Amino acid sequence: MIKYIYTLILLCLFSSVHAAPPSSLLMNAKTGEIISHHHGHVQRFPASLTKMMTIYLTFEKLSKGEINPEDPVCFSQKACCAQPSKLYLKTKETMTVIDAVLALAVKSANDVAIALAEHVGGNEKAFVDQMNAKAKELGMTHTFFKNASGLPDREQVSTAHDMAVLGKSLLDHYPEYKHIFSTPYFSFRGKEYKNTNSLLGKMEGIDGIKTGYTRAAGWNLVTSYHRGSDHLIGVVMGEFSKNRRDHHMQALLEGRPLSIQEVRQIAVRTPDYFQQENSNTRWGVQVGVFRNSKQARIYAQKIKKSHLQLLKDSTYNIATSLSKRMRLFQTRFNCKNETNARAICTALKKRGVECFVVNGG
C-alpha cells in the first residue's frame, strides 16, 4: 500500500510539470535578445536536452587540455544498466571521448552520458555538481540537474529560456565543435545511427542542436537556425508528439503563421465563435494562426500595412481556439457581411496571402 501511494505521488509530481501548455522561445543568437516566448520561464523536465550540459562540460575539459579527444571512456556497470536510448556497450568496454560526444549529440545515448560523466567528473554525482555550478555561472536561474543523461527525475527541471542560454553558450564558447550538432549520422562499431533531430536536412538553415523526449517531459527541441545574416536559437518544450514539435519549431523560427495543413496536423478544434474586440460584426477573414498572441498581432499589423487600401475599413482581432491541450491565436479581419468577407479574402489570395472566410455565428 505504501509503495502504491508513493507511486501515485510521483505520477502527480511528474504530471504537474508536463500539464502546462508547450513552451517556446526564440532568441537572437548574436545578442541574446529574446525575440518572443510563450511560457518561456515555466519549469519543465528537460529530458535529453540535459546532455547539452554534459557536452558543454566535456568541451570545457577538452579546451583546457585536461582530457583529450582520443582518451578512452570506460563503461561502468552503472552506465551499462542505463535505460535506452543507448549503445549497449558492456562493462569495461571503451570508446573515445570524441565518439562519446557524437553519440550524445546524434544518438542521445544514455549509457554514454553516464560513462562520459564518470570519465570527466570522476563519478556522476560529482559531475552533476559541476553541471549545476556551470548552470548558475551561465545564468540558468531556473535549472537544476540531477543526472547527466536526462533520464526521468522529478527534481531535474529547466525552462525554454535556460535551454536557449545553454545552446547559445555552446555555440559561442566552443565554435570549433559546432559541426558535431549538425552531423546527420554517427557510425560506431559497424552500426550507423541517424540524428534524432528530424529537421536537419529538412529545413534549410538548421544546423543542430539537440532533441529530448520522455513521457513526463514530452517532445523537446533546441535548434540553431541561420536565416540570411540572422542567427536564431529556437526552443520548444513539452509538445505532445514529434510532428507537433517539428511544426511548432518551424513556425517559430520562420516567424510565420501556421499553415492550414499544420493546423490540421496538430488537431486543433476550431470554435464556432470568435472574440470581437473591435467590431460587432460576425463575418471575418482569417489570415494566420500563431502560438502566441504577440506574433498574431504583429502579423495583423504587417498585413494591414501591406494591403492598406483593401483593408482600410476592416479592423483586426485576435481570436483564440483550444485543442485538447494547447491554445492557438488566430489573426482575423472583421468584415461588414459575408459578401464583403469573401471579396476581401479573394483579393488577398490573389496577392499571395493565405486566408479563409469565417463566420462568428
N, C-alpha and C positions, 0 to 999 in steps of 0.2 A: 504493500500500500504506500509506504514512504517513497519507494522508488517511482511508483506511478505518479504521485503528487509532484515529485521533483521533475519528472519528465514534462508534466503539464506546465510547470513554472518556466522551464527552459523554452518550451514552444511559445509561450506567451511573450517571453522576452525577445525571442527571435522575430516573431511576427510583428511586434510593436515597432521595430525599426523598419521592416520591409513594408509595413502597411501604408506608409506615406506614399504619395504620388511620386513618379520618377523624377529624379533630379537632373538638371542640366546646367552647364556653364560654358560660356565662350570667353576666352582670354586672348588678348593681344600678346603673342609670344615674344615680341620685341620689347614691349614696355611693361608687361604685367598688368595692364589695364583690363578690368572686367568689362566686356562689351555687353553682355547680357547674362542673366542667370534666372533659373526657376528652381526654387528650393535648393539653391547652391550651397547653403550653410547648414542644411539639415544632415545630421549624422546618420550614416548608413553603414552596412557591412561592406568593406572594400573587396572581399574575395581576393582573387589573384592580382588585383591592382597592387596588393601588398608587395608583390615581387618586384615592383618598381623600386622600392626602397632597398630590398635585398640586392638588387643590381647596382643601385646608387652606391651603397657602401662597398661593394666589390670594386667598382670603378675607382673609388677613393683610395682603396688599398693598392690597386694597380698603379695609380698615378704617383703614389708615394714610394713605390718600389718595395713595399712590404710583402707583396706576393707577386708572382709572375704568371703571365697568360698560360704557360705550359706546365705549371705546377700541377701535380696530381691531386684530385679531390677524392678522398676515400669515403666510401659509403658505410655508415654505421648501421647497426640493426634498427635503430630508431628511424633512420632515413628510409631504409628498405621497407619498413612497415607502414609508410605513409599511404594515405588513400589516393586513388587516382584523381586526376591525370598524373601519370608517372612513366618513367623509362624502364622500370622493373629491373634495375641493377641488383646484384646480390651483395651480401655483406662482404666488405673488404675489396670489392671491385672499385675501380677508379675511372675517372675521366678528367680531362684538363679543365682548368679554370675557365678558359675562353669557351670551351664546348659547354660547360655548365651554364654560363651566361646565355649562350644561344638557346639552350634547352629551356631556360626560363622565359626568354623573350618570345620564342616561336612556339614551343610545345606547352609551356606553362606547367612544367613537371614539378609536382610537389616533393617527390623524393629527392630531386636535385636541389630544390630550395633548402631543404633541411641539411643536406650534405654540404652545400656551399656555405651556409650559415655556420656550421660547425668548423669548417676549414678556416673561414675568415675571422670568426669570433671566438674560437676555442670550443664553445658549445652554443646551442641555440638560445638558451636563456641569456647568456652574456651578449650575444649578437642582438637579441631583441632590445636589450637595454641601450645598445648603440643606435638601434633604429629609432627609438623614442627620443633619445638625445638629439639625433640629427633632425627629426621632425620638428622639434622645438626650435632648433637653430635656424631651420628654413622658414619658420613662421607658420607651420601647420598646426594651428592652435586648437583644432577640434579633432585631432587624430591621436589614437592610442593603439599601439601594436601589441599583440600577444604571441605571435609566431611569425616565421619568415616566409611562409607559403601562402597565407590567406585562407587556409582551411578553417572551418567554422569555429568561432569562439565569440560568445555573446559580448565580451568586453572589447573586442577588436573593432574599432569604428573609425570612420573618416567622413569627409564631405567632398562634394564635387569641387569646391574651391581649393581644398587642401591637395586633392589629387592633381589639379591643374598646376598648382605651385610646384609639386614634386616633378611633374612632367617637364615644366619649364626649366627647373633646376638641372635635371638630367641632360637636357639639350644644351643649356648654357655652360655648364661646368665640365662636361665631357663630350664635346662635339666630335672628338676622334672616334667615338664608338657609336655615333648616331645611326650608322648604316645597319647596325645589328637589329634595330627595331623594324626595319623595312625588309629584312631577309624573308623571302617567300617560303623557303624550305630549309629544314635543318636535317642533315644526314648524320647518323651515328650507328656504327657497327652494322652497316648494310641496310639500315632502315631509314626511310625518308619520312619526315614529319612536316605537314603543312602548317603554315602560320595560322593561328586561331583567329586573327583579325581578317574577317571576310571582306572588308572594304579595301584592303590592299590590292592594287591592280584593277579594282572595280571602279573606283572613283579617283580620277586624276587629281594629283596634288597631295594625296595622303601618303605619309611615309612613317607610319607607326602610330601609337606606341605600344599599348597593352590592353588586353581583354581581361575580363574576370567574370566568373559565374559560380554561385552556389544557390541552392534552393532558397535559403534565407536571404541572400543578397539580391537575387535577380540577376539581370544581364547588365554588366558594366563595360565601359569602354573609355579609354583616354586616347585621343587622336591628335597627331601633329599634321597640320594642313597648310600647304603653300598655295596662295591664290595671287598671281601676279607678284607684286612686291610685298604683299601681306603674308605674314606668318601667324597662324592661329592655332590655339590649343582648345579642343573641344572635349568636354566630359559629359558622359551620360551614365547615370547610375540608377539601378533599381527598375529597369524596364522588364516587361513581362514575357518577352520572347526575344530570340536573336534577331528576327526580322524587324520587330518594333525598335530594338536598339539601333540597328543599322539605319533605318529610315529616319529615326529621331536625330541621329548624328548627321546624316546628310543634310537634312533641312536646317539644322543648327549651324553647320559650317557654311552653308550657302546663303544664309540669311534670307531664306525664301519661305513662302507658304508651302505647306504640304500639298502635293498634287492630289487630285481626286483618287487616283489609284492608291496612293499611300494612305489616304484616309480610310479607304475600304479595307486595306490590308491590316490596319490596326483596329478594325471592327468598331468604329465609332457609331454610336446611336445618335442620329440626328433628331433633335427635338421638334415638336410640332409648333413651336413658338420661338420668338427671339426677342431680346430686350430692346425696347425702343428708347434710346437715350435722347435723341434729338428730334423725334418725329412721332406722330400718332398714326402714320400710315402703316398698312400691313404688308405691302409688296416691297421687295428689295432685290438687289443684285449682290450675290456673294462672290468675292474675288480672291479670297485666300483663307487658309486655316493654319493657325500657328500654335506653338506650345506655350507661349506666354503672351500676356496682353500688350506688353510694350512693343514686341515685334509686330503684332497685329495693327497697332495704331500707327507705327512708323510706315508700314506698308500702305495703310489707308491714305496717309498724307502724301506718300510718293505717287500713288495712283491718281489722287485728286489733282496734284500739281501737274502731272504729265498729261492729263486729259481734262484740263480745267473747263474748256468750253463745253464739253459733253456733260460734265458733272457739276456745272455751276449751280444748278438748282437742287442738287442732291447732297444731303448731309450723310455722314457715315456713322455707324455704330459698331460696337464690338459685342457680338453675341457669344454665348458660351454653350457648349454641349458636353455631355458626360458619356463616356463609355463605362464599362464595368469598373474601371479603376483609375481613370485619368480624365482630366479636363482639357478641352481644346478651346481656342479663341478664334472666332470667325469674323473676318473683316467684311462688312456689308455696307452697301449704299442704299439709303431709303429712296423710294420712288412713289410717284403720285398714285399709280394704279398698275394693273398688270400690263397694259399696253405699253406704258412708259418704261416699265422694268425690262420687258422683252426687247424693246428698241435699243435701250442703253446696253444691254448685255450683247446683243448682236453687233453693235458698233464696237464694243470693247474687244470682242473676239476677232474682228477684222483687223484690229490694231495689235493683236498678239497677246491679249490679256485673257487668261483662263477664267471663266466665270459661269454662273448659272443663276436662274431666277428662283427666288424663294418667296413663300407666302407665310406671313406671320400668323395666319389663322384667326 
